[in-house]
């Protein structure tokens, strides 16, 4: 149905209609993420929002459209947090949505009216750079972390994963934004169509070239990794029952010639140092299956520096008990594991499932080493003919941070392991979104990734981000063994780091400098009223 031009103009001028349209347009990109996983939609999902901002007419309206769209985006991508945060999620979305207000001004300036040839080229570069700065700022742990980065929607696209190996998820986000901006220009500015179409062609050629020349990891053996997922266990004595179920599933793995058994996040609810009986039970499992067991302890513990409090820790247990190798989670989930400014925001604990007590943070990342008799090509350890497999543990939310897996890879990790649990969000999109992040981390680092969950979706990715074997679904309560291809070599992202972010900062700095200089020159050319005319002129 075609809306008459006059009525369309009236709707565009209506604050109420525009506000609702901005919220809806901002929410559309969420469909590109799991569970819907319409990855192709990401390349046009921002077009309605861009076109709406283009018609803002004033800077104030453009900023408001950006703000409301940003709030809509955050609400849609994080909707599964509603059971935990309730109305506070709306407050957080409204506050963080302000990050998109300057982006709205940027879009209005570059896409509004009839852009010149130079303006079109600038739009294709500056608008994506502005979005990337928003992703960078909101990736700070205190603002919720890098959940819902637009590039992460491309986790199942092999070509996009190759791009991630060059510039991380940041470069994939830039690619998606350039295409969206180009499509918006194709639809709205007839004089810009040639340049806009050329921008899409350049993106396609760049992706194709990346697939040809970007270095790829080389396989260097296979490790047999078992993942134990007990599933959702509620009710009285759930901690003990969950431990018993994990114990039962692990015991059934005997005789499978394993290199490592991985339990999910919070799989052990007591400090093993204070409960030697639990440590002995896990050590017995290690002897029975012939491999170390990586568990996750969520309990009051004391760390190496003497701090006592609740830590979430990856703990390695061998046939003789805990090996002494332990990693304490460093980046905590706001409200889920601690309440920011608890003295002011402590009331949030009464609204949902916010943490009643703040967890303590670890101070450094840790590499662990396990015997790996079935993995050829690994460095020989101290035992006769014994190979050692170096693993880099992450806990839950930390798999969303590109820098953490990159750091572990640079330190020598051969296998990345994320221990997770999504028991509070089993019926939303969170389990699928969380599991998908492993593909990006694997492709970025050139190292396989094991995503082992207590509840949720357990899955494994090879060094190129491709799935290995069949994942364990949300309803699964079982153990599975994966033959994980190991890899050697270094990706460009591991070598160069977050260079797309630095490039975007440079683009915005040049743009702001140019605009500021241009504005200053324009003001100096305007002669003040009442000034004396130069000699020789009337």
C-alpha positions in Angstrom: 0.0 0.0 0.0 1.4 3.4 -1.0 1.0 6.2 1.5 0.1 9.5 -0.1 3.0 12.0 0.0 1.0 14.5 2.1 0.1 12.0 4.8 3.6 10.6 4.8 5.0 14.1 5.5 2.5 14.6 8.3 3.6 11.3 9.9 7.2 12.2 9.6 6.6 15.4 11.4 4.6 13.7 14.2 6.8 13.3 17.3 4.8 10.4 18.6 4.9 8.5 15.3 8.6 9.2 14.8 9.4 8.1 18.3 7.7 4.8 17.8 9.2 4.3 14.4 12.7 5.0 15.8 12.2 2.4 18.5 11.0 -0.2 16.1 13.7 0.6 13.5 16.4 0.3 16.1 15.1 -3.1 17.2 15.2 -4.6 13.7 18.9 -5.7 13.8 18.1 -8.1 16.6 16.5 -10.5 14.1 20.0 -11.1 12.6 21.2 -12.6 15.9 20.3 -16.1 17.2 17.7 -17.4 17.8 16.2 -16.1 14.6 19.7 -16.0 13.0 18.6 -14.1 9.9 22.3 -13.3 9.3 21.6 -11.8 5.8 19.1 -9.4 7.3 22.0 -7.6 9.1 23.1 -6.0 5.8 19.8 -4.1 5.4 18.5 -4.0 9.0 19.7 -0.5 9.7 18.3 1.0 6.5 14.9 2.0 7.9 16.6 3.7 10.8 19.1 5.5 8.6 16.3 6.7 6.3 14.2 7.9 9.2 17.1 9.9 10.7 17.8 11.4 7.2 14.4 13.1 7.3 14.9 14.5 10.8 15.1 18.1 9.6 16.8 19.4 12.7 19.8 18.3 14.7 17.7 17.9 17.8 15.3 15.6 16.1 18.1 13.5 14.6 19.7 13.1 18.0 16.4 12.0 19.4 15.9 9.5 16.6 19.3 8.1 17.3 18.7 7.9 21.0 15.3 6.2 20.7 16.6 3.8 18.0 19.6 2.9 20.3 17.2 2.2 23.2 15.1 0.0 20.9 18.2 -1.9 19.8 19.4 -2.6 23.3 15.9 -3.7 24.5 15.5 -6.1 21.6 19.0 -7.6 21.8 18.9 -7.9 25.7 15.2 -8.7 26.1 16.0 -12.0 27.8 17.2 -10.0 30.8 13.7 -8.9 31.6 13.1 -11.8 34.2 16.2 -10.6 36.0 16.1 -6.8 35.8 12.4 -6.1 35.1 11.7 -2.4 34.6 15.3 -1.6 35.3 16.2 -3.0 31.9 14.2 -0.1 30.3 16.1 2.4 32.4 19.4 0.9 31.3 18.4 0.9 27.7 17.3 4.5 27.8 20.6 5.5 29.4 22.8 3.5 27.1 20.7 4.5 24.1 22.1 8.0 24.6 25.3 6.7 22.9 23.5 6.7 19.6 22.4 10.4 19.9 25.7 11.8 18.4 25.5 9.1 15.7 22.0 10.4 14.8 23.6 13.8 14.3 26.3 12.3 12.1 23.8 10.4 10.0 21.7 13.5 9.5 24.6 15.6 8.4 26.0 13.1 6.0 22.9 11.5 4.5 20.4 14.4 4.8 19.4 16.5 1.8 21.2 15.9 -1.5 24.8 14.7 -0.6 27.6 15.7 -2.9 30.0 13.1 -4.4 32.5 13.8 -1.6 29.7 13.7 0.9 28.6 10.2 -0.3 32.2 8.9 0.0 32.5 10.5 3.5 29.2 8.9 4.5 30.4 5.4 3.5 33.4 5.8 5.8 32.3 8.1 8.6 28.9 6.6 9.5 30.3 3.1 10.0 33.2 4.5 12.0 30.7 6.4 14.3 28.8 3.2 14.9 32.0 1.3 15.8 32.8 3.9 18.4 29.4 3.2 20.0 30.3 -0.5 20.0 33.7 0.2 21.6 32.3 2.3 24.4 29.4 0.0 25.3 31.9 -3.0 25.2 33.2 -1.7 28.6 32.4 -4.4 31.2 30.6 -1.8 33.4 28.2 -0.9 30.6 27.2 -4.5 29.9 30.1 -5.7 27.8 30.4 -6.5 24.1 27.1 -8.3 23.8 25.2 -7.8 20.5 28.0 -6.3 18.5 26.6 -6.2 15.0 29.5 -8.1 13.5 28.7 -11.0 15.9 25.5 -11.7 13.9 27.7 -13.1 11.1 29.1 -16.0 13.2 27.9 -18.7 10.8 29.1 -17.1 7.6 32.5 -18.5 6.5 33.5 -15.4 4.5 32.7 -13.1 7.5 34.8 -15.4 9.8 37.7 -15.0 7.5 37.3 -11.2 7.8 37.2 -11.6 11.6 40.6 -13.4 11.5 42.0 -10.2 10.0 40.4 -7.5 12.1 38.2 -9.2 14.6 34.5 -8.7 15.1 35.2 -5.0 14.7 36.0 -5.3 11.0 32.9 -7.4 10.4 30.8 -4.7 12.1 32.4 -2.1 9.8 31.6 -4.2 6.7 27.9 -4.6 7.8 27.6 -0.8 8.4 29.2 0.1 5.1 26.7 -2.1 3.2 23.7 -0.7 5.2 24.8 2.9 4.5 25.3 2.2 0.8 21.8 0.6 0.5 20.3 3.6 2.3 22.0 6.0 -0.2 20.8 3.8 -3.1 17.2 4.2 -2.0 17.3 7.9 -0.9 19.8 9.8 -3.1 19.5 9.2 -6.9 22.7 11.1 -7.5 24.6 8.9 -5.2 23.7 5.5 -6.6 26.9 5.0 -8.6 29.2 5.7 -5.7 27.0 3.7 -3.3 26.9 0.7 -5.6 30.6 1.0 -6.0 31.0 0.8 -2.2 29.1 -2.5 -2.1 31.3 -3.9 -4.9 34.4 -2.8 -3.1 33.2 -4.6 0.1 32.5 -7.7 -1.9 36.0 -7.6 -3.5 37.7 -7.0 -0.1 35.9 -10.0 1.4 36.9 -12.1 -1.5 40.5 -10.9 -1.3 40.6 -11.7 2.4 39.6 -15.3 1.7 42.6 -15.6 -0.7 45.5 -13.9 1.1 44.7 -13.9 4.8 46.8 -16.6 6.6 44.9 -19.6 7.8 45.7 -21.9 10.8 47.3 -25.2 10.0 46.1 -28.4 11.8 48.5 -29.7 14.3 46.8 -32.7 15.8 43.5 -33.6 17.4 42.5 -33.5 21.0 39.6 -35.6 22.4 37.6 -33.3 24.7 34.5 -34.4 26.6 31.8 -31.9 27.6 29.5 -32.7 30.5 26.1 -30.9 30.6 23.9 -31.9 33.5 21.0 -29.6 32.4 18.5 -27.6 34.5 18.2 -29.1 38.0 16.0 -27.1 40.3 14.4 -27.6 43.7 15.8 -28.7 47.1 19.4 -29.7 47.2 19.9 -28.7 43.6 23.7 -28.1 44.1 24.3 -31.6 45.4 22.0 -33.2 42.8 23.7 -31.3 40.0 27.1 -32.5 41.2 25.9 -36.0 41.4 24.5 -35.8 37.8 27.8 -34.5 36.5 29.6 -37.3 38.3 27.3 -39.9 36.8 27.7 -38.5 33.2 31.5 -38.3 33.6 31.8 -41.8 34.9 30.1 -43.1 31.8 33.0 -41.7 29.7 35.5 -44.3 31.0 37.4 -46.0 28.2 36.9 -43.2 25.6 40.7 -42.2 25.6 40.1 -38.6 26.5 42.5 -35.7 26.9 40.2 -33.5 29.1 36.8 -33.5 30.6 35.1 -30.1 30.9 32.2 -29.2 33.3 30.2 -26.1 33.0 30.1 -22.9 35.0 29.1 -23.2 38.7 29.2 -27.0 38.4 30.7 -27.2 41.9 29.0 -25.2 44.6 31.6 -25.6 47.4 35.2 -24.7 47.9 37.3 -27.8 47.1 39.9 -26.7 49.7 37.2 -26.8 52.4 35.5 -29.9 51.0 38.2 -32.5 50.4 35.5 -35.1 50.0 34.3 -33.4 46.8 37.9 -33.0 45.6 38.5 -36.7 46.2 35.3 -37.7 44.2 36.4 -35.6 41.2 40.0 -37.0 41.4 38.5 -40.5 41.4 36.6 -39.6 38.2 39.9 -38.4 36.7 41.5 -41.8 37.4 38.5 -43.6 36.0 38.3 -41.7 32.7 42.1 -41.3 32.4 42.0 -37.5 31.9 42.0 -34.3 34.0 38.7 -32.7 34.8 38.2 -28.9 34.5 35.4 -27.9 36.9 34.0 -24.5 37.8 33.7 -23.6 41.5 31.1 -20.9 42.5 31.7 -20.5 46.2 33.3 -18.6 49.0 37.0 -19.2 48.6 40.4 -17.6 49.4 42.7 -16.6 46.5 46.5 -16.6 46.3 46.6 -13.1 47.7 44.6 -13.9 50.7 41.3 -12.3 49.7 38.2 -14.2 50.9 34.9 -13.9 49.1 32.8 -15.5 46.4 34.8 -16.3 43.3 33.9 -18.1 40.1 36.9 -20.2 39.4 38.0 -22.7 36.7 39.8 -25.4 38.7 41.8 -28.3 37.2 41.6 -31.6 39.0 43.9 -34.5 38.2 44.0 -38.1 39.4 45.7 -37.0 42.6 43.3 -34.1 43.3 43.4 -30.4 42.4 46.6 -29.6 40.5 46.9 -26.1 41.9 46.0 -24.5 38.5 43.1 -22.1 39.0 41.6 -19.2 37.1 39.3 -16.7 38.9 36.8 -14.9 36.6 38.0 -11.4 36.0 35.1 -9.7 34.2 31.8 -9.9 36.0 28.3 -9.5 34.8 26.8 -6.2 36.0 23.8 -6.9 38.3 24.1 -10.7 37.7 27.4 -11.0 39.7 27.8 -7.6 41.2 25.7 -4.4 41.5 27.6 -1.3 40.3 27.5 1.5 42.9 25.6 -0.8 45.3 25.1 1.9 47.8 23.0 3.8 45.3 21.6 1.0 43.2 21.2 -1.7 45.8 17.4 -1.4 45.4 17.7 -3.2 42.1 18.2 -6.5 44.0 14.5 -6.2 45.1 13.2 -6.0 41.5 14.7 -9.2 40.0 17.6 -11.6 40.3 20.4 -9.1 40.8 23.3 -10.4 42.9 22.7 -10.2 46.6 26.5 -10.1 47.2 29.2 -8.9 44.9 31.6 -11.6 43.5 35.3 -10.9 43.7 37.4 -10.6 40.6 40.5 -12.4 39.5 43.6 -10.4 38.8 45.2 -12.2 35.8 44.5 -14.6 33.0 45.9 -18.1 33.4 47.2 -20.8 31.0 46.8 -24.4 32.2 48.6 -27.5 31.0 47.1 -31.0 30.8 48.5 -34.3 29.7 47.3 -35.1 26.2 48.3 -38.6 25.2 46.0 -38.8 22.2 47.0 -35.4 20.7 50.0 -35.8 18.3 52.2 -32.9 17.5 52.2 -31.3 20.9 55.2 -30.3 23.0 56.7 -33.2 25.0 56.2 -32.7 28.8 58.3 -33.9 31.7 56.9 -37.4 31.6 58.4 -39.9 29.2 56.7 -39.4 25.9 54.0 -37.3 27.5 52.4 -34.5 25.4 51.1 -31.4 27.1 48.1 -29.4 25.9 48.0 -25.8 26.9 44.4 -24.5 27.5 43.1 -21.0 28.1 40.1 -20.9 30.3 37.3 -18.3 30.2 34.2 -18.1 32.3 30.8 -17.4 30.8 30.5 -13.7 29.9 34.2 -13.5 29.2 33.8 -15.3 25.9 32.2 -12.1 24.6 35.5 -10.1 25.0 37.8 -10.4 21.9 40.8 -9.1 23.8 40.7 -12.0 26.4 40.9 -14.8 23.9 43.5 -12.9 21.9 45.7 -12.5 25.0 45.4 -16.2 25.8 46.5 -17.0 22.2 49.4 -14.7 22.4 50.5 -16.3 25.6 50.5 -19.8 24.0 47.0 -21.3 24.4 46.3 -24.2 22.0 42.7 -24.6 23.0 40.2 -22.0 24.4 37.6 -23.2 26.8 34.6 -21.2 28.0 32.6 -22.6 30.9 29.1 -21.2 30.9 25.6 -21.5 32.3 22.3 -19.8 31.1 19.9 -21.4 33.6 18.2 -18.1 34.2 17.5 -17.5 30.5 16.8 -21.0 29.2 13.7 -20.0 27.4 15.0 -16.8 25.7 17.5 -16.1 22.9 20.5 -16.0 25.3 21.7 -19.6 25.0 21.9 -19.4 21.2 23.6 -16.0 21.3 26.1 -17.0 23.9 27.1 -20.2 22.1 27.5 -18.3 18.8 30.2 -16.1 20.3 32.6 -19.1 20.3 32.7 -19.1 16.5 34.0 -15.5 16.4 36.6 -16.1 19.1 37.9 -19.2 17.4 38.1 -17.4 14.0 39.8 -14.3 15.5 42.4 -16.3 17.4 43.0 -19.2 15.0 42.4 -21.6 18.0 39.6 -24.1 18.5 37.0 -23.1 21.1 35.0 -25.3 23.5 31.9 -23.8 24.9 30.8 -26.0 27.8 27.6 -25.2 29.6 26.0 -26.3 32.8 22.7 -25.4 31.1 22.2 -23.9 27.7 24.0 -25.0 24.5 27.4 -26.7 24.6 29.3 -26.7 21.3 32.8 -26.8 19.8 34.3 -24.8 17.0 37.5 -25.4 15.1 40.2 -22.8 14.5 38.2 -21.3 11.5 35.0 -20.9 13.5 33.3 -24.0 12.0 31.2 -26.3 14.3 32.8 -29.6 15.3 30.2 -32.3 15.8 26.6 -31.8 16.9 26.0 -29.3 19.8 24.2 -30.3 23.0 20.8 -28.5 23.0 19.1 -26.6 25.8 17.1 -29.7 26.9 20.1 -32.0 26.9 21.4 -33.7 30.1 24.3 -35.8 28.8 28.0 -35.9 28.0 29.5 -35.8 24.5 33.0 -36.3 23.2 34.5 -34.1 20.5 37.5 -34.7 18.3 38.8 -31.2 18.3 41.3 -30.3 15.5 44.2 -28.3 17.0 46.0 -25.6 15.0 49.2 -23.6 14.8 49.9 -20.3 13.2 48.9 -16.8 14.0 46.0 -14.8 12.6 46.4 -11.1 11.6 44.0 -10.2 14.3 46.2 -11.8 17.0 49.3 -10.0 15.5 47.7 -6.6 14.9 45.0 -6.3 17.5 42.1 -3.9 17.3 43.4 -1.9 14.3 39.8 -1.3 12.8 38.9 0.5 16.0 42.1 2.7 15.7 41.3 3.4 12.1 37.7 4.4 12.9 39.1 6.8 15.6 41.4 8.3 13.0 38.5 8.8 10.5 36.4 10.5 13.1 39.3 12.7 14.2 39.9 13.8 10.6 36.2 14.4 10.0 35.7 16.4 13.2 38.8 18.5 12.4 37.6 19.2 8.9 34.2 20.2 10.1 35.6 22.4 12.9 38.0 24.1 10.5 35.3 24.6 7.9 32.9 26.1 10.5 35.7 28.4 11.8 36.5 29.7 8.3 32.8 30.3 7.6 32.4 32.4 10.7 35.6 34.5 10.0 34.3 35.3 6.5 31.1 36.9 7.9 31.8 40.6 8.4 30.4 41.9 11.7 27.5 44.3 11.5 28.6 47.9 11.7 32.2 47.2 10.8 34.1 49.8 8.8 34.3 48.9 5.1 37.8 48.5 3.7 39.4 51.5 2.0 38.4 51.9 -1.6 35.1 50.2 -1.2 31.7 51.7 -0.5 
